[in-house]
């Protein structure tokens, strides 16, 4: 089976006919040893392409790559909108590290340990698979300072980008058509490597990564479709595109002070894969460098979450719902 078509629209990155991947701004939760409910989505990051560049692309970028702007120490989560009647398998890489196993990333599916998500029923991924029933939040950090998950687990130069590989199921394992009741809805210098970002580990969030209910043999390795999303800081974003970056979101303490909602996902019946040993030992950003800016909601800013809303996997996770 050939690779799937990849295209971009206002919903996110479409991979094949059913799966949409999106990237969401969110609150950075404190790294204080507590496990927090899921923070809200504060709107999607703008996903940019080669056509949005006003300068030569940085070395190593391909014309099929995407990029998103983040403030340093900003958190994000990845959203997956798939089809219940015909799911996809998705691997997630933080540079050269597998986000589920902590091993060197390879575009190849494994059942033990499970190194991929099944979408659906996995609606979101907020961080690395570091604990039982919880993850360590994805936080944007500069490369070259020993703060990224990648720098702590693999040798060699940091890649920094967020990588995804999407797989189709083998022919005949699921229906080819949906059931009738379902509807689908300025000239500047090119940036240098030191403005690229990678993903470090932040505070703890209550989130399960579900085991594959279908089995690894369901997925077609020959359909593997890679996606690369570069993470650039706000200076690089302006340099690359000539546009002003989005403003930084409010911090977790301010959000909680206003009594705005957090979220708990009702997904106990779907189970949870084992935490990855290598990822359990990854130092968080705050422990690695002694704490981030106060506005990030980092160490030293205790937060009492406001109301916690229970939601199902297909529900919205935005603060205004």
Secondary structure, DSSP 8 states (H G I E B T S, - for coil): -----EEEETTEEEETTTEEEEEEEE-----SS-EE-B--B--B---EEGGG-SS---TT--TT-EEEEE-TT-EEEEEEE--TTS-EEEEEEETTEETTT-SB--SS--BTTB--EEETT--EE-EEEEETTEEEEEEEEETTSS-SHHHHHS-SS----EEEEEE-B-TTSS-SS--TT-----------GGGEEEEEEEEEEE------SS-GGGB-GGG-EEEEEEEEEHHHHHHHHSS--------HHHHHHTT--EEEE--GGG------HHHHT---HHHHHT---GGGT-TT-------EEEE-TTS--BTT-
